[in-house]
């Protein structure tokens, strides 16, 4: 009963989305406000409809309706209620419904805005959103139905939405349970944030397509969708950070990023989105790069769909991917069609996308921002090639040849280094025109300070050339950005006769976008410290210890004391935990307790490291193996990860910077005087 109802509502949602898209196009073509309004109301209706279907699915998950195949695959009786709810996006079929639900939320929100100044955009924004929604709902309705049930037919169990002839519903006693790797607290939040980032980028794309169709290719579509772009970037960034933390905590490889294909699939739209956020500033300030901005937002949308395809097709091996699925070709077909139509629209409008001014100086801020964009695109090319290479190799040789982390690290390291350098100098250059002399006068103090830091590190920490270059660039970016805060606050102090802290607070409050960007730059520099530390200075060892024996690494001594194993029947988990004493240079620091959790329902392990964290390094210990008949010996793998916690500190500051930059401001149309003042202040600051 519930399954049929949930599926029926999903089908109705699919039909309503089709009506909305078709009616919006017909209304725009016939200049009929009534039809456009009908399309808008239909789009608004998709949200409560999909919400109702999702509510039914959550009810089935919570109440152990194992006759539903999806419920059986992702839940079990031993799972707590909150995990049963999060299992909604823990499986293929449920995650597609979740994707559709989020898109319905965002599309409803954008269609509820005031459209007085931009009414010609409305039907095409609805159309693009509806087409995307139709595609994802179609995947759920026809291929990955989360309401499919088990039926007993002639002694065999068959999954089907509707009852076959002479069949009865089959209900297993218990479900398979969620993959243990997905039961980590970070995975409760990580996938939804990635989905939020993916779906949010649909809105800027919809406005871009609307601008192309209507011919309104000025920066109005950018201004309308700017905050959507920032929030999409926030969600995607936060999702990537949490994914890194999850990998660090449960995957047992001693790191946060393994250049996994699905990791890269989420990273690629982040790259194009980051380039887009920088590039649109050039169009707003100088009227340049209109073609480029259209291409960037189109690529971002296509990469969102492509990333979803990689996760769900099963074409590439990944710890993050779902099982093989028949929907992969449909995703590729949709991506291809989207790219063809979008690029065709750009070519059609190419003449009216001409720049309003010319780029006169190669050291101007717009030129450096363009170089920044090219570096992001270069990293994208490396990532895309690495991801598709196994598919290409299989096509021509019959074997999948995977590309490992060394390829990505060697190829992207110089590009990321160049980005760090641009982070330091680009904000110091002027719009329109800049020279080496003016940049030199702005950067020399920061360069000397960075050089002093580098020389100090040479004599006290490391003589590795690559590390020293990296630390110099980090220090340069940090000092140059901090100097901009100091310079702006001092100028305001003199002009307004304020104390330093009042001056910097008001300066940042009235120039959120600019100083939010500076905060992000500082956070990226801090994250780079953590990346340099773990990538260059990580140490590891492994050994089998008897009770009382020690394993030594990087000044640490790890002494094996005991091992215990017990069942928690209520949770359906067997815990095996080792106890280790940790010493540094003979001084006792405390205990670490690495463990392995075995889940009876899914018959899978989850590795939990023993972790001691400081700003200097992480001591990261894994329980690898032991003899079940005896607790007298066990095998451990130990990592020392220098400076890695600066990655997490920088990540938190990074998120704060995005929120600060994206915090809502009054609408231009509602408070023109205030907006005029803000523009004046921003120009003065620039």
RAKAHU-V938389 format. One record per residue. PSI is psi in whole degrees, -180 to 180 (999 if undefined). Layout:
BEGIN
psi={PSI	PSI}
END
This chain:
BEGIN
psi={-55	-41	-45	-41	-47	-44	-40	-42	-37	-42	-43	-41	-42	-45	-42	-40	-41	-45	-43	-47	-47	-45	-37	-44	-45	-39	-40	-42	-34	8	49	101	-32	-43	-41	-42	-39	-40	-40	-45	-37	-41	-41	-32	-26	-32	-54	-32	-51	-34	-41	-44	-41	-39	-40	-43	-43	-39	-44	-39	-45	-37	19	46	78	-6	-19	123	-43	-43	-43	-38	-29	-3	167	167	-28	-13	138	163	-41	-34	-32	-35	-46	-18	-16	-46	12	-7	164	-57	-44	-38	-33	-40	-40	-43	-48	-41	-45	-43	-39	-39	-52	-42	-39	-42	-44	-32	-16	-9	166	128	17	-45	-15	33	-29	-21	-31	-53	-34	-32	-43	-44	-50	-45	-41	-42	-44	-44	-40	-43	-50	-39	-37	-38	-39	-41	-40	-24	-41	66	118	-5	7	136	165	137	139	112	108	37	-6	147	124	136	135	149	-44	156	124	170	136	38	152	152	135	126	108	154	-32	162	173	-25	155	145	129	-34	-24	2	-2	142	-35	-31	-13	-32	-35	-55	-45	-37	-41	-44	-42	-43	-46	-52	-38	-33	-13	-35	-51	-38	-42	-42	-36	-46	-40	-40	-41	-44	-43	-17	4	79	19	-168	11	-43	-31	-44	-38	-44	1	-48	-34	-41	-42	-44	-36	-44	-39	-51	-44	-41	-47	-42	-42	-41	-48	-36	-40	-42	-40	-46	-39	-35	-33	-17	-18	26	3	9	-177	-13	122	12	41	145	-39	-33	-47	-36	-34	-27	-33	-47	-25	-39	-50	-35	-40	-45	-41	-45	-34	-41	-36	-26	-33	-41	-42	-42	-40	-5	24	166	35	-42	-46	-42	-39	-44	-41	-45	-32	-45	-39	-47	-46	-39	-30	-47	-39	-41	-40	-39	-47	-37	-34	-11	-29	12	-22	142	127	145	-20	-15	155	173	169	141	150	-4	-9	-51	-34	-39	-45	-39	-41	-43	-46	-47	-42	-47	-44	-50	-44	-46	-37	-40	-40	-44	-41	-41	12	-44	-38	1	11	148	149	-24	-179	152	112	-20	134	-10	6	164	-38	-35	-42	-35	-39	-42	-40	-46	-44	-35	-43	-41	-33	-43	-39	-44	-44	-48	-45	-42	-43	-37	-44	-11	-42	-37	-40	-43	-37	-37	-40	-26	-14	0	140	118	109	154	125	174	-37	-38	-51	-42	-43	-38	-35	-20	-50	-34	-43	-35	-43	-37	-40	-42	-43	-35	-33	-43	-29	-45	-16	-15	160	154	138	-57	138	155	169	-37	-47	-40	-40	-44	-31	-27	-14	-38	-44	-37	-41	-44	-43	-38	-40	-44	-44	-44	-41	-44	-33	-40	-16	-21	-51	151	11	122	-46	-41	-42	-41	-45	-46	-35	-46	-40	-49	-40	-47	-42	-51	-40	-41	-44	-36	-34	-40	-48	-43	-44	-41	-40	-40	-41	-37	-49	-38	-38	-2	48	159	166	-46	-37	-41	-47	-34	-47	-35	-47	-39	-31	-4	55	-43	-46	-50	-24	-39	-39	-41	-41	-41	-43	-44	-39	-38	-42	-42	-36	-34	-47	-40	-44	-42	-51	-32	-35	-37	3	137	148	155	165	144	156	125	140	163	130	-14	159	153	127	138	127	41	-9	148	124	116	126	123	-53	168	138	150	134	157	141	95	-36	-33	-13	36	141	127	129	116	132	151	125	137	138	130	148	117	40	-5	129	128	-23	-163	149	146	72	151	166	125	126	122	121	-38	-46	-9	47	154	155	128	126	116	155	130	128	117	136	170	-25	-46	171	133	117	111	131	137	115	-46	160	167	116	-29	-10	141	16	-20	153	156	134	146	130	132	143	116	94	140	6	-28	-17	-24	-45	-37	-47	-36	-43	-44	-36	-48	-41	-43	-42	-45	-42	-44	-32	-1	133	145	162	145	141	-39	-28	-36	71	-36	-44	-40	-41	-42	-42	-42	-42	-43	-41	-41	-40	-40	-38	999}
END
